[in-house]
Amino acid sequence: MVRFQALQYARDASNPRIARIVLDRPDRLNAIDERMPGEIRRAVELANDDDEVHVIVLSGAGRAFCSGYDLQAFGEGVVDHPCQQERTPWDPMLDYRTMKRFTEDFMSLWHSHKPTIAQVHGHAVAGGSDIALCCDLLVMAEDARIGYMPTRVWGCPTTAMWTYRLGPMRAKQLLFTGDTIDGATAKAWGLAADAVPAAALEGTVRSLAERIAGVPRGQLMMQKLVVNQVLASMGLEQTQMLATLFDGITRHNPEGMWFRRRAQLHGYKDAVAWRDSGKPIPEGAEAQSLVEQMQRELDAKRR
């Protein structure tokens, strides 16, 4: 039996044709840690290897679907990491290799031979929106929120799914602002297959999953391959390569380093509050000057 630490995996108790993956870090709003991306891939592989399973439902434990990468670890923490290199000049290919692996882990939901449904409540934001958008279908609570706030600073969505799911105008609207939208809007825009009151979310997803589960596995696989091939022909893989490289740049340019140092000095919640407030974000020489100032303050605190 495969043991998971960041999620739960099991066949549905009442319908073994449905596999359930539940992101399970509720105390951190299911924020993404080092383990979660690879565990998502392994859970998808288990479902694909199980001939009883016809459809996969992905949800989150507790109050949210997924709040994105765990900024307490990745943003506020001080340990050098391939995706936030501190002690050596930035190696973009080391960063790319690490982030591309995470992206491909999330994309296992997209490449799964069996349909995947994201059951979204609370928030599916930042990296959590990447996970949700890698699923074939989204069903959201009407009051749930989805978006990628780090496009304001310190991030670029590596799966690059927004344009493919929404079209260029809506994608630019969200990526230029970092705004989130609720489930009702996501449905109106065609991003979510359905949006329902939170109390009806579980039942709605179950009805959809059971409807899909009645279709032979081979039929489902062929239909999914045909639709996915359209996006592949449009250049999805090449777009993800560019987005993943750009994501690394956003974390190591002066603006990204300003965000990182502010999180280290004042806590990630303070840095996120500035990012999301709409206040101008320091850039260029101003950001670099602030980075150097905050670095001196951090060095003084650590002595």
Summary of the structure (lengths in Angstrom):
residues: 303
radius of gyration: 19.5
end to end distance: 47.0
largest distance: 64.2
contacts: 1025
relative contact order: 0.12
helix: 55%
strand: 15%
